[in-house]
Amino acid sequence: MSTLKQKTLFIFLITVFFVFTGRSEAGVVINEIKLSPIEDRFVELYNNGSESVDLTGYYLQRKTLTSDKFSSFVSNRYFEAKTIESGGYFLLSKGSLGLDSFTITESNSIQLKNSKQEVVYKVGLGDAVDCGNACVPNPEQNKSVRYRDW
């Protein structure tokens, strides 16, 4: 093989390597959860990717320990026209969403779905069976559990 062909092949391979290994899809994870006191309950999302994520069409579901299916927890209307920048956070709580209640309790499974109804991230608290990405202990009174802890 000629030197020119070798150099061309080498440049091509390096380009392919950097295009595919340098590409990082933005990923939204459930970052932190707090259950008590009731008025301070929240779920925090975090974008650990390198690009902004448009949350339009996303929604949050929960499943209790005694249920066999997930039900709506935070509907997609609360995610309309919302974006999480790379390294940014999005807080979901009674106060931040203007809700009358924010029902999440011990041993719940929580899943975030995108506009294609695909599970983006799922976490199970306490005795939850359906954990997905992580099984974590129920948060202690007046404390939260964080992604870095699981």
N, CA, C and O atoms as a GROMACS GRO file, in nm:
protein
  600
    1MET      N    1   0.084  -0.117   0.000
    1MET     CA    2   0.000   0.000   0.000
    1MET      C    3   0.089   0.124   0.000
    1MET      O    4   0.189   0.131   0.072
    2SER      N    5   0.052   0.219  -0.081
    2SER     CA    6   0.135   0.339  -0.091
    2SER      C    7   0.122   0.426   0.034
    2SER      O    8   0.025   0.414   0.109
    3THR      N    9   0.219   0.510   0.053
    3THR     CA   10   0.221   0.598   0.169
    3THR      C   11   0.100   0.692   0.168
    3THR      O   12   0.044   0.719   0.274
    4LEU      N   13   0.061   0.741   0.052
    4LEU     CA   14  -0.054   0.830   0.041
    4LEU      C   15  -0.182   0.757   0.083
    4LEU      O   16  -0.264   0.813   0.155
    5LYS      N   17  -0.198   0.633   0.039
    5LYS     CA   18  -0.316   0.555   0.077
    5LYS      C   19  -0.315   0.525   0.227
    5LYS      O   20  -0.420   0.528   0.290
    6GLN      N   21  -0.199   0.499   0.283
    6GLN     CA   22  -0.188   0.472   0.426
    6GLN      C   23  -0.226   0.596   0.507
    6GLN      O   24  -0.299   0.588   0.606
    7LYS      N   25  -0.176   0.713   0.462
    7LYS     CA   26  -0.209   0.838   0.530
    7LYS      C   27  -0.358   0.868   0.520
    7LYS      O   28  -0.420   0.910   0.618
    8THR      N   29  -0.416   0.845   0.404
    8THR     CA   30  -0.559   0.869   0.383
    8THR      C   31  -0.641   0.777   0.473
    8THR      O   32  -0.736   0.821   0.538
    9LEU      N   33  -0.605   0.649   0.478
    9LEU     CA   34  -0.674   0.553   0.563
    9LEU      C   35  -0.659   0.592   0.710
    9LEU      O   36  -0.756   0.586   0.786
   10PHE      N   37  -0.541   0.631   0.750
   10PHE     CA   38  -0.516   0.672   0.887
   10PHE      C   39  -0.602   0.793   0.924
   10PHE      O   40  -0.664   0.794   1.030
   11ILE      N   41  -0.607   0.893   0.839
   11ILE     CA   42  -0.688   1.013   0.865
   11ILE      C   43  -0.836   0.975   0.873
   11ILE      O   44  -0.908   1.025   0.959
   12PHE      N   45  -0.880   0.889   0.783
   12PHE     CA   46  -1.018   0.844   0.784
   12PHE      C   47  -1.052   0.774   0.916
   12PHE      O   48  -1.156   0.803   0.977
   13LEU      N   49  -0.968   0.684   0.961
   13LEU     CA   50  -0.993   0.609   1.084
   13LEU      C   51  -0.993   0.701   1.207
   13LEU      O   52  -1.076   0.686   1.297
   14ILE      N   53  -0.902   0.794   1.210
   14ILE     CA   54  -0.898   0.891   1.320
   14ILE      C   55  -1.025   0.975   1.321
   14ILE      O   56  -1.082   0.999   1.427
   15THR      N   57  -1.068   1.019   1.205
   15THR     CA   58  -1.191   1.099   1.195
   15THR      C   59  -1.310   1.019   1.246
   15THR      O   60  -1.390   1.069   1.325
   16VAL      N   61  -1.324   0.896   1.200
   16VAL     CA   62  -1.434   0.810   1.244
   16VAL      C   63  -1.429   0.791   1.395
   16VAL      O   64  -1.532   0.799   1.462
   17PHE      N   65  -1.310   0.766   1.449
   17PHE     CA   66  -1.294   0.747   1.592
   17PHE      C   67  -1.344   0.868   1.670
   17PHE      O   68  -1.421   0.854   1.765
   18PHE      N   69  -1.302   0.988   1.630
   18PHE     CA   70  -1.342   1.108   1.702
   18PHE      C   71  -1.488   1.143   1.682
   18PHE      O   72  -1.552   1.196   1.773
   19VAL      N   73  -1.541   1.116   1.567
   19VAL     CA   74  -1.683   1.144   1.543
   19VAL      C   75  -1.769   1.057   1.633
   19VAL      O   76  -1.864   1.106   1.694
   20PHE      N   77  -1.737   0.928   1.641
   20PHE     CA   78  -1.823   0.838   1.718
   20PHE      C   79  -1.791   0.832   1.867
   20PHE      O   80  -1.882   0.812   1.947
   21THR      N   81  -1.668   0.849   1.906
   21THR     CA   82  -1.639   0.848   2.050
   21THR      C   83  -1.657   0.986   2.110
   21THR      O   84  -1.681   0.997   2.230
   22GLY      N   85  -1.648   1.088   2.032
   22GLY     CA   86  -1.668   1.224   2.082
   22GLY      C   87  -1.814   1.261   2.092
   22GLY      O   88  -1.848   1.358   2.160
   23ARG      N   89  -1.899   1.188   2.026
   23ARG     CA   90  -2.041   1.218   2.027
   23ARG      C   91  -2.099   1.165   2.157
   23ARG      O   92  -2.085   1.047   2.189
   24SER      N   93  -2.164   1.251   2.229
   24SER     CA   94  -2.226   1.211   2.355
   24SER      C   95  -2.370   1.258   2.355
   24SER      O   96  -2.397   1.378   2.352
   25GLU      N   97  -2.461   1.164   2.359
   25GLU     CA   98  -2.601   1.202   2.362
   25GLU      C   99  -2.635   1.254   2.500
   25GLU      O  100  -2.590   1.200   2.601
   26ALA      N  101  -2.716   1.359   2.502
   26ALA     CA  102  -2.761   1.413   2.628
   26ALA      C  103  -2.848   1.310   2.697
   26ALA      O  104  -2.929   1.243   2.632
   27GLY      N  105  -2.832   1.299   2.826
   27GLY     CA  106  -2.911   1.204   2.902
   27GLY      C  107  -2.969   1.267   3.026
   27GLY      O  108  -2.897   1.331   3.103
   28VAL      N  109  -3.099   1.250   3.046
   28VAL     CA  110  -3.164   1.302   3.164
   28VAL      C  111  -3.182   1.188   3.262
   28VAL      O  112  -3.231   1.081   3.226
   29VAL      N  113  -3.140   1.211   3.386
   29VAL     CA  114  -3.154   1.111   3.491
   29VAL      C  115  -3.233   1.170   3.606
   29VAL      O  116  -3.239   1.292   3.624
   30ILE      N  117  -3.294   1.081   3.684
   30ILE     CA  118  -3.355   1.123   3.810
   30ILE      C  119  -3.238   1.140   3.906
   30ILE      O  120  -3.166   1.044   3.935
   31ASN      N  121  -3.219   1.260   3.954
   31ASN     CA  122  -3.100   1.295   4.029
   31ASN      C  123  -3.118   1.294   4.180
   31ASN      O  124  -3.026   1.255   4.254
   32GLU      N  125  -3.234   1.336   4.227
   32GLU     CA  126  -3.254   1.346   4.371
   32GLU      C  127  -3.403   1.334   4.402
   32GLU      O  128  -3.488   1.379   4.324
   33ILE      N  129  -3.434   1.271   4.517
   33ILE     CA  130  -3.572   1.251   4.558
   33ILE      C  131  -3.583   1.280   4.707
   33ILE      O  132  -3.500   1.236   4.787
   34LYS      N  133  -3.687   1.354   4.744
   34LYS     CA  134  -3.715   1.380   4.885
   34LYS      C  135  -3.862   1.350   4.910
   34LYS      O  136  -3.948   1.391   4.832
   35LEU      N  137  -3.892   1.280   5.019
   35LEU     CA  138  -4.029   1.241   5.051
   35LEU      C  139  -4.089   1.316   5.170
   35LEU      O  140  -4.211   1.331   5.177
   36SER      N  141  -4.006   1.362   5.262
   36SER     CA  142  -4.062   1.425   5.380
   36SER      C  143  -3.980   1.547   5.422
   36SER      O  144  -3.859   1.553   5.398
   37PRO      N  145  -4.047   1.643   5.482
   37PRO     CA  146  -4.190   1.648   5.510
   37PRO      C  147  -4.272   1.660   5.381
   37PRO      O  148  -4.219   1.698   5.276
   38ILE      N  149  -4.398   1.629   5.389
   38ILE     CA  150  -4.486   1.621   5.272
   38ILE      C  151  -4.479   1.748   5.188
   38ILE      O  152  -4.474   1.741   5.065
   39GLU      N  153  -4.478   1.864   5.252
   39GLU     CA  154  -4.478   1.991   5.176
   39GLU      C  155  -4.345   2.016   5.104
   39GLU      O  156  -4.337   2.105   5.020
   40ASP      N  157  -4.242   1.939   5.136
   40ASP     CA  158  -4.110   1.955   5.073
   40ASP      C  159  -4.074   1.842   4.976
   40ASP      O  160  -3.960   1.833   4.932
   41ARG      N  161  -4.169   1.758   4.943
   41ARG     CA  162  -4.141   1.647   4.850
   41ARG      C  163  -4.097   1.701   4.715
   41ARG      O  164  -4.148   1.802   4.667
   42PHE      N  165  -4.001   1.631   4.654
   42PHE     CA  166  -3.961   1.670   4.519
   42PHE      C  167  -3.890   1.556   4.448
   42PHE      O  168  -3.842   1.461   4.510
   43VAL      N  169  -3.884   1.569   4.317
   43VAL     CA  170  -3.800   1.486   4.231
   43VAL      C  171  -3.721   1.584   4.147
   43VAL      O  172  -3.778   1.674   4.085
   44GLU      N  173  -3.590   1.567   4.144
   44GLU     CA  174  -3.504   1.655   4.065
   44GLU      C  175  -3.444   1.575   3.951
   44GLU      O  176  -3.394   1.464   3.970
   45LEU      N  177  -3.448   1.634   3.831
   45LEU     CA  178  -3.387   1.574   3.714
   45LEU      C  179  -3.255   1.645   3.686
   45LEU      O  180  -3.237   1.761   3.723
   46TYR      N  181  -3.163   1.574   3.622
   46TYR     CA  182  -3.032   1.630   3.589
   46TYR      C  183  -2.994   1.585   3.448
   46TYR      O  184  -3.016   1.470   3.411
   47ASN      N  185  -2.939   1.676   3.372
   47ASN     CA  186  -2.890   1.644   3.237
   47ASN      C  187  -2.740   1.618   3.245
   47ASN      O  188  -2.661   1.711   3.257
   48ASN      N  189  -2.702   1.490   3.239
   48ASN     CA  190  -2.560   1.456   3.247
   48ASN      C  191  -2.495   1.447   3.109
   48ASN      O  192  -2.380   1.403   3.098
   49GLY      N  193  -2.567   1.488   3.007
   49GLY     CA  194  -2.513   1.485   2.872
   49GLY      C  195  -2.441   1.612   2.835
   49GLY      O  196  -2.430   1.705   2.915
   50SER      N  197  -2.391   1.616   2.714
   50SER     CA  198  -2.314   1.731   2.667
   50SER      C  199  -2.399   1.830   2.586
   50SER      O  200  -2.348   1.933   2.541
   51GLU      N  201  -2.527   1.799   2.568
   51GLU     CA  202  -2.616   1.886   2.492
   51GLU      C  203  -2.744   1.913   2.571
   51GLU      O  204  -2.779   1.837   2.660
   52SER      N  205  -2.812   2.022   2.537
   52SER     CA  206  -2.942   2.052   2.597
   52SER      C  207  -3.043   1.945   2.558
   52SER      O  208  -3.032   1.884   2.452
   53VAL      N  209  -3.141   1.925   2.645
   53VAL     CA  210  -3.249   1.830   2.616
   53VAL      C  211  -3.382   1.904   2.624
   53VAL      O  212  -3.413   1.967   2.726
   54ASP      N  213  -3.460   1.897   2.518
   54ASP     CA  214  -3.594   1.953   2.514
   54ASP      C  215  -3.686   1.852   2.584
   54ASP      O  216  -3.696   1.738   2.539
   55LEU      N  217  -3.752   1.892   2.691
   55LEU     CA  218  -3.837   1.802   2.770
   55LEU      C  219  -3.981   1.797   2.721
   55LEU      O  220  -4.063   1.728   2.781
   56THR      N  221  -4.013   1.868   2.615
   56THR     CA  222  -4.149   1.865   2.562
   56THR      C  223  -4.191   1.721   2.536
   56THR      O  224  -4.121   1.647   2.466
   57GLY      N  225  -4.304   1.682   2.591
   57GLY     CA  226  -4.355   1.546   2.573
   57GLY      C  227  -4.309   1.448   2.680
   57GLY      O  228  -4.361   1.337   2.686
   58TYR      N  229  -4.215   1.486   2.762
   58TYR     CA  230  -4.171   1.399   2.872
   58TYR      C  231  -4.280   1.393   2.979
   58TYR      O  232  -4.363   1.483   2.987
   59TYR      N  233  -4.279   1.290   3.061
   59TYR     CA  234  -4.369   1.280   3.175
   59TYR      C  235  -4.311   1.184   3.278
   59TYR      O  236  -4.223   1.104   3.248
   60LEU      N  237  -4.363   1.193   3.399
   60LEU     CA  238  -4.315   1.113   3.511
   60LEU      C  239  -4.427   1.023   3.559
   60LEU      O  240  -4.542   1.066   3.573
   61GLN      N  241  -4.393   0.896   3.585
   61GLN     CA  242  -4.491   0.801   3.636
   61GLN      C  243  -4.439   0.741   3.766
   61GLN      O  244  -4.320   0.745   3.796
   62ARG      N  245  -4.533   0.686   3.844
   62ARG     CA  246  -4.494   0.618   3.967
   62ARG      C  247  -4.573   0.489   3.979
   62ARG      O  248  -4.680   0.474   3.921
   63LYS      N  249  -4.518   0.398   4.055
   63LYS     CA  250  -4.585   0.271   4.084
   63LYS      C  251  -4.566   0.243   4.232
   63LYS      O  252  -4.454   0.245   4.283
   64THR      N  253  -4.677   0.216   4.300
   64THR     CA  254  -4.670   0.185   4.442
   64THR      C  255  -4.628   0.040   4.459
   64THR      O  256  -4.629  -0.039   4.364
   65LEU      N  257  -4.592   0.005   4.580
   65LEU     CA  258  -4.548  -0.130   4.610
   65LEU      C  259  -4.660  -0.232   4.583
   65LEU      O  260  -4.632  -0.345   4.545
   66THR      N  261  -4.785  -0.192   4.604
   66THR     CA  262  -4.898  -0.284   4.588
   66THR      C  263  -4.958  -0.283   4.448
   66THR      O  264  -5.049  -0.361   4.420
   67SER      N  265  -4.910  -0.196   4.361
   67SER     CA  266  -4.965  -0.187   4.226
   67SER      C  267  -4.885  -0.273   4.129
   67SER      O  268  -4.767  -0.301   4.151
   68ASP      N  269  -4.950  -0.314   4.021
   68ASP     CA  270  -4.879  -0.391   3.919
   68ASP      C  271  -4.850  -0.308   3.795
   68ASP      O  272  -4.793  -0.360   3.698
   69LYS      N  273  -4.888  -0.179   3.797
   69LYS     CA  274  -4.859  -0.094   3.682
   69LYS      C  275  -4.830   0.049   3.725
   69LYS      O  276  -4.866   0.093   3.834
   70PHE      N  277  -4.763   0.120   3.635
   70PHE     CA  278  -4.730   0.260   3.656
   70PHE      C  279  -4.851   0.347   3.624
   70PHE      O  280  -4.930   0.315   3.536
   71SER      N  281  -4.863   0.458   3.697
   71SER     CA  282  -4.969   0.555   3.669
   71SER      C  283  -4.906   0.694   3.660
   71SER      O  284  -4.793   0.716   3.702
   72SER      N  285  -4.982   0.786   3.604
   72SER     CA  286  -4.933   0.922   3.584
   72SER      C  287  -4.900   0.986   3.718
   72SER      O  288  -4.974   0.973   3.816
   73PHE      N  289  -4.790   1.055   3.719
   73PHE     CA  290  -4.744   1.124   3.840
   73PHE      C  291  -4.729   1.273   3.810
   73PHE      O  292  -4.786   1.356   3.880
   74VAL      N  293  -4.655   1.306   3.707
   74VAL     CA  294  -4.644   1.444   3.657
   74VAL      C  295  -4.665   1.436   3.507
   74VAL      O  296  -4.583   1.379   3.435
   75SER      N  297  -4.776   1.493   3.460
   75SER     CA  298  -4.812   1.481   3.318
   75SER      C  299  -4.720   1.563   3.228
   75SER      O  300  -4.646   1.650   3.274
   76ASN      N  301  -4.728   1.534   3.099
   76ASN     CA  302  -4.641   1.600   3.002
   76ASN      C  303  -4.667   1.749   2.989
   76ASN      O  304  -4.581   1.822   2.940
   77ARG      N  305  -4.780   1.798   3.031
   77ARG     CA  306  -4.808   1.942   3.020
   77ARG      C  307  -4.711   2.025   3.104
   77ARG      O  308  -4.686   2.141   3.072
   78TYR      N  309  -4.656   1.967   3.209
   78TYR     CA  310  -4.561   2.039   3.295
   78TYR      C  311  -4.420   2.042   3.236
   78TYR      O  312  -4.332   2.112   3.287
   79PHE      N  313  -4.399   1.967   3.129
   79PHE     CA  314  -4.269   1.963   3.062
   79PHE      C  315  -4.268   2.042   2.931
   79PHE      O  316  -4.163   2.058   2.869
   80GLU      N  317  -4.386   2.090   2.888
   80GLU     CA  318  -4.396   2.163   2.761
   80GLU      C  319  -4.303   2.283   2.757
   80GLU      O  320  -4.300   2.365   2.849
   81ALA      N  321  -4.227   2.292   2.649
   81ALA     CA  322  -4.136   2.403   2.623
   81ALA      C  323  -4.029   2.421   2.731
   81ALA      O  324  -3.974   2.530   2.747
   82LYS      N  325  -4.001   2.315   2.805
   82LYS     CA  326  -3.896   2.320   2.906
   82LYS      C  327  -3.771   2.251   2.851
   82LYS      O  328  -3.779   2.155   2.775
   83THR      N  329  -3.657   2.302   2.891
   83THR     CA  330  -3.528   2.250   2.846
   83THR      C  331  -3.435   2.238   2.966
   83THR      O  332  -3.437   2.320   3.057
   84ILE      N  333  -3.353   2.134   2.963
   84ILE     CA  334  -3.245   2.122   3.062
   84ILE      C  335  -3.114   2.137   2.985
   84ILE      O  336  -3.084   2.059   2.895
   85GLU      N  337  -3.040   2.238   3.021
   85GLU     CA  338  -2.908   2.258   2.960
   85GLU      C  339  -2.813   2.148   3.007
   85GLU      O  340  -2.839   2.083   3.108
   86SER      N  341  -2.707   2.129   2.937
   86SER     CA  342  -2.602   2.035   2.978
   86SER      C  343  -2.555   2.073   3.118
   86SER      O  344  -2.518   2.188   3.143
   87GLY      N  345  -2.556   1.977   3.209
   87GLY     CA  346  -2.517   2.004   3.347
   87GLY      C  347  -2.623   2.074   3.429
   87GLY      O  348  -2.596   2.114   3.542
   88GLY      N  349  -2.745   2.089   3.373
   88GLY     CA  350  -2.851   2.161   3.442
   88GLY      C  351  -2.950   2.070   3.512
   88GLY      O  352  -2.950   1.948   3.494
   89TYR      N  353  -3.035   2.132   3.594
   89TYR     CA  354  -3.132   2.062   3.676
   89TYR      C  355  -3.274   2.109   3.644
   89TYR      O  356  -3.294   2.219   3.592
   90PHE      N  357  -3.373   2.024   3.678
   90PHE     CA  358  -3.514   2.059   3.662
   90PHE      C  359  -3.586   2.003   3.783
   90PHE      O  360  -3.589   1.881   3.803
   91LEU      N  361  -3.646   2.091   3.864
   91LEU     CA  362  -3.710   2.051   3.989
   91LEU      C  363  -3.860   2.031   3.968
   91LEU      O  364  -3.928   2.116   3.911
   92LEU      N  365  -3.908   1.918   4.015
   92LEU     CA  366  -4.050   1.884   4.010
   92LEU      C  367  -4.099   1.873   4.153
   92LEU      O  368  -4.060   1.782   4.227
   93SER      N  369  -4.187   1.966   4.193
   93SER     CA  370  -4.241   1.965   4.328
   93SER      C  371  -4.379   2.029   4.326
   93SER      O  372  -4.420   2.087   4.226
   94LYS      N  373  -4.448   2.016   4.437
   94LYS     CA  374  -4.580   2.078   4.450
   94LYS      C  375  -4.572   2.228   4.420
   94LYS      O  376  -4.651   2.281   4.344
   95GLY      N  377  -4.475   2.294   4.482
   95GLY     CA  378  -4.460   2.438   4.465
   95GLY      C  379  -4.413   2.478   4.327
   95GLY      O  380  -4.467   2.573   4.269
   96SER      N  381  -4.313   2.408   4.273
   96SER     CA  382  -4.258   2.448   4.143
   96SER      C  383  -4.355   2.425   4.029
   96SER      O  384  -4.347   2.490   3.925
   97LEU      N  385  -4.449   2.331   4.048
   97LEU     CA  386  -4.545   2.301   3.942
   97LEU      C  387  -4.683   2.362   3.967
   97LEU      O  388  -4.770   2.356   3.881
   98GLY      N  389  -4.703   2.422   4.087
   98GLY     CA  390  -4.832   2.480   4.121
   98GLY      C  391  -4.940   2.374   4.142
   98GLY      O  392  -5.056   2.395   4.104
   99LEU      N  393  -4.904   2.262   4.201
   99LEU     CA  394  -4.998   2.152   4.223
   99LEU      C  395  -5.058   2.158   4.363
   99LEU      O  396  -5.000   2.216   4.455
  100ASP      N  397  -5.175   2.096   4.378
  100ASP     CA  398  -5.237   2.084   4.509
  100ASP      C  399  -5.169   1.975   4.592
  100ASP      O  400  -5.160   1.985   4.714
  101SER      N  401  -5.121   1.872   4.523
  101SER     CA  402  -5.051   1.764   4.593
  101SER      C  403  -4.941   1.709   4.503
  101SER      O  404  -4.942   1.726   4.381
  102PHE      N  405  -4.848   1.642   4.566
  102PHE     CA  406  -4.736   1.580   4.495
  102PHE      C  407  -4.716   1.446   4.564
  102PHE      O  408  -4.636   1.433   4.657
  103THR      N  409  -4.789   1.346   4.516
  103THR     CA  410  -4.797   1.218   4.585
  103THR      C  411  -4.688   1.123   4.542
  103THR      O  412  -4.691   1.064   4.434
  104ILE      N  413  -4.592   1.110   4.628
  104ILE     CA  414  -4.485   1.012   4.613
  104ILE      C  415  -4.452   0.964   4.754
  104ILE      O  416  -4.438   1.045   4.845
  105THR      N  417  -4.442   0.833   4.770
  105THR     CA  418  -4.423   0.779   4.904
  105THR      C  419  -4.313   0.673   4.905
  105THR      O  420  -4.254   0.642   4.801
  106GLU      N  421  -4.288   0.620   5.022
  106GLU     CA  422  -4.186   0.516   5.037
  106GLU      C  423  -4.218   0.396   4.949
  106GLU      O  424  -4.334   0.366   4.922
  107SER      N  425  -4.114   0.331   4.905
  107SER     CA  426  -4.122   0.209   4.824
  107SER      C  427  -4.194   0.227   4.691
  107SER      O  428  -4.248   0.131   4.636
  108ASN      N  429  -4.196   0.348   4.640
  108ASN     CA  430  -4.248   0.375   4.505
  108ASN      C  431  -4.138   0.351   4.402
  108ASN      O  432  -4.019   0.366   4.432
  109SER      N  433  -4.178   0.314   4.282
  109SER     CA  434  -4.089   0.315   4.166
  109SER      C  435  -4.126   0.439   4.086
  109SER      O  436  -4.245   0.470   4.071
  110ILE      N  437  -4.028   0.509   4.035
  110ILE     CA  438  -4.051   0.631   3.959
  110ILE      C  439  -3.980   0.617   3.826
  110ILE      O  440  -3.863   0.579   3.820
  111GLN      N  441  -4.053   0.648   3.719
  111GLN     CA  442  -3.988   0.641   3.587
  111GLN      C  443  -4.018   0.766   3.508
  111GLN      O  444  -4.128   0.821   3.511
  112LEU      N  445  -3.916   0.810   3.436
  112LEU     CA  446  -3.925   0.925   3.346
  112LEU      C  447  -3.936   0.870   3.205
  112LEU      O  448  -3.855   0.787   3.163
  113LYS      N  449  -4.037   0.918   3.131
  113LYS     CA  450  -4.054   0.875   2.993
  113LYS      C  451  -4.043   0.995   2.900
  113LYS      O  452  -4.078   1.107   2.937
  114ASN      N  453  -3.992   0.969   2.779
  114ASN     CA  454  -3.979   1.076   2.680
  114ASN      C  455  -4.104   1.084   2.593
  114ASN      O  456  -4.201   1.012   2.616
  115SER      N  457  -4.101   1.170   2.495
  115SER     CA  458  -4.217   1.192   2.409
  115SER      C  459  -4.253   1.070   2.324
  115SER      O  460  -4.363   1.062   2.269
  116LYS      N  461  -4.160   0.975   2.312
  116LYS     CA  462  -4.186   0.850   2.238
  116LYS      C  463  -4.237   0.741   2.331
  116LYS      O  464  -4.250   0.625   2.291
  117GLN      N  465  -4.266   0.777   2.455
  117GLN     CA  466  -4.313   0.686   2.559
  117GLN      C  467  -4.210   0.580   2.597
  117GLN      O  468  -4.245   0.472   2.645
  118GLU      N  469  -4.082   0.612   2.576
  118GLU     CA  470  -3.973   0.525   2.614
  118GLU      C  471  -3.925   0.563   2.754
  118GLU      O  472  -3.917   0.681   2.788
  119VAL      N  473  -3.894   0.463   2.834
  119VAL     CA  474  -3.840   0.490   2.968
  119VAL      C  475  -3.698   0.545   2.952
  119VAL      O  476  -3.610   0.478   2.896
  120VAL      N  477  -3.678   0.665   3.000
  120VAL     CA  478  -3.548   0.731   2.995
  120VAL      C  479  -3.465   0.694   3.118
  120VAL      O  480  -3.345   0.670   3.110
  121TYR      N  481  -3.534   0.689   3.234
  121TYR     CA  482  -3.465   0.657   3.358
  121TYR      C  483  -3.570   0.608   3.458
  121TYR      O  484  -3.682   0.657   3.460
  122LYS      N  485  -3.530   0.510   3.539
  122LYS     CA  486  -3.621   0.454   3.639
  122LYS      C  487  -3.544   0.425   3.767
  122LYS      O  488  -3.431   0.376   3.763
  123VAL      N  489  -3.608   0.456   3.880
  123VAL     CA  490  -3.547   0.430   4.010
  123VAL      C  491  -3.653   0.375   4.104
  123VAL      O  492  -3.769   0.416   4.100
  124GLY      N  493  -3.612   0.281   4.190
  124GLY     CA  494  -3.702   0.224   4.289
  124GLY      C  495  -3.656   0.262   4.428
  124GLY      O  496  -3.537   0.256   4.460
  125LEU      N  497  -3.751   0.301   4.512
  125LEU     CA  498  -3.722   0.339   4.650
  125LEU      C  499  -3.754   0.225   4.746
  125LEU      O  500  -3.853   0.154   4.726
  126GLY      N  501  -3.673   0.207   4.848
  126GLY     CA  502  -3.702   0.112   4.954
  126GLY      C  503  -3.725  -0.030   4.904
  126GLY      O  504  -3.637  -0.090   4.844
  127ASP      N  505  -3.845  -0.081   4.930
  127ASP     CA  506  -3.880  -0.218   4.896
  127ASP      C  507  -3.935  -0.233   4.754
  127ASP      O  508  -3.982  -0.340   4.718
  128ALA      N  509  -3.931  -0.128   4.674
  128ALA     CA  510  -3.982  -0.134   4.536
  128ALA      C  511  -3.914  -0.247   4.460
  128ALA      O  512  -3.794  -0.268   4.472
  129VAL      N  513  -3.993  -0.318   4.384
  129VAL     CA  514  -3.942  -0.431   4.306
  129VAL      C  515  -3.894  -0.386   4.169
  129VAL      O  516  -3.798  -0.440   4.115
  130ASP      N  517  -3.960  -0.288   4.113
  130ASP     CA  518  -3.932  -0.240   3.978
  130ASP      C  519  -3.835  -0.122   3.985
  130ASP      O  520  -3.878  -0.006   3.988
  131CYS      N  521  -3.705  -0.151   3.988
  131CYS     CA  522  -3.604  -0.047   4.011
  131CYS      C  523  -3.546   0.014   3.885
  131CYS      O  524  -3.510   0.132   3.886
  132GLY      N  525  -3.535  -0.060   3.778
  132GLY     CA  526  -3.475  -0.005   3.656
  132GLY      C  527  -3.328   0.025   3.673
  132GLY      O  528  -3.248  -0.067   3.690
  133ASN      N  529  -3.290   0.153   3.667
  133ASN     CA  530  -3.152   0.195   3.674
  133ASN      C  531  -3.091   0.185   3.813
  133ASN      O  532  -2.970   0.167   3.827
  134ALA      N  533  -3.175   0.197   3.917
  134ALA     CA  534  -3.120   0.197   4.053
  134ALA      C  535  -3.225   0.161   4.156
  134ALA      O  536  -3.340   0.202   4.146
  135CYS      N  537  -3.185   0.084   4.256
  135CYS     CA  538  -3.264   0.058   4.376
  135CYS      C  539  -3.196   0.133   4.490
  135CYS      O  540  -3.078   0.111   4.517
  136VAL      N  541  -3.269   0.220   4.555
  136VAL     CA  542  -3.210   0.302   4.661
  136VAL      C  543  -3.296   0.294   4.785
  136VAL      O  544  -3.416   0.266   4.776
  137PRO      N  545  -3.237   0.318   4.901
  137PRO     CA  546  -3.318   0.316   5.024
  137PRO      C  547  -3.417   0.433   5.024
  137PRO      O  548  -3.394   0.536   4.960
  138ASN      N  549  -3.527   0.416   5.096
  138ASN     CA  550  -3.618   0.528   5.115
  138ASN      C  551  -3.542   0.640   5.184
  138ASN      O  552  -3.463   0.614   5.274
  139PRO      N  553  -3.564   0.764   5.143
  139PRO     CA  554  -3.496   0.875   5.210
  139PRO      C  555  -3.539   0.884   5.356
  139PRO      O  556  -3.656   0.862   5.389
  140GLU      N  557  -3.446   0.916   5.443
  140GLU     CA  558  -3.478   0.937   5.584
  140GLU      C  559  -3.561   1.063   5.599
  140GLU      O  560  -3.566   1.147   5.509
  141GLN      N  561  -3.627   1.076   5.714
  141GLN     CA  562  -3.707   1.194   5.745
  141GLN      C  563  -3.623   1.320   5.726
  141GLN      O  564  -3.511   1.328   5.777
  142ASN      N  565  -3.676   1.417   5.655
  142ASN     CA  566  -3.611   1.547   5.629
  142ASN      C  567  -3.483   1.537   5.547
  142ASN      O  568  -3.403   1.631   5.546
  143LYS      N  569  -3.461   1.425   5.478
  143LYS     CA  570  -3.342   1.409   5.394
  143LYS      C  571  -3.384   1.362   5.255
  143LYS      O  572  -3.498   1.320   5.233
  144SER      N  573  -3.290   1.368   5.164
  144SER     CA  574  -3.315   1.321   5.028
  144SER      C  575  -3.213   1.213   4.994
  144SER      O  576  -3.113   1.196   5.064
  145VAL      N  577  -3.240   1.140   4.886
  145VAL     CA  578  -3.140   1.049   4.830
  145VAL      C  579  -3.098   1.108   4.697
  145VAL      O  580  -3.181   1.160   4.622
  146ARG      N  581  -2.969   1.100   4.669
  146ARG     CA  582  -2.914   1.162   4.548
  146ARG      C  583  -2.851   1.059   4.458
  146ARG      O  584  -2.805   0.954   4.503
  147TYR      N  585  -2.848   1.091   4.330
  147TYR     CA  586  -2.790   1.006   4.227
  147TYR      C  587  -2.649   0.963   4.263
  147TYR      O  588  -2.613   0.847   4.244
  148ARG      N  589  -2.570   1.053   4.315
  148ARG     CA  590  -2.431   1.020   4.348
  148ARG      C  591  -2.424   0.918   4.462
  148ARG      O  592  -2.320   0.855   4.482
  149ASP      N  593  -2.534   0.902   4.537
  149ASP     CA  594  -2.538   0.806   4.647
  149ASP      C  595  -2.577   0.665   4.601
  149ASP      O  596  -2.560   0.569   4.676
  150TRP      N  597  -2.630   0.653   4.480
  150TRP     CA  598  -2.668   0.521   4.435
  150TRP      C  599  -2.589   0.482   4.321
  150TRP      O  600  -2.607   0.372   4.268
   0.00000   0.00000   0.00000
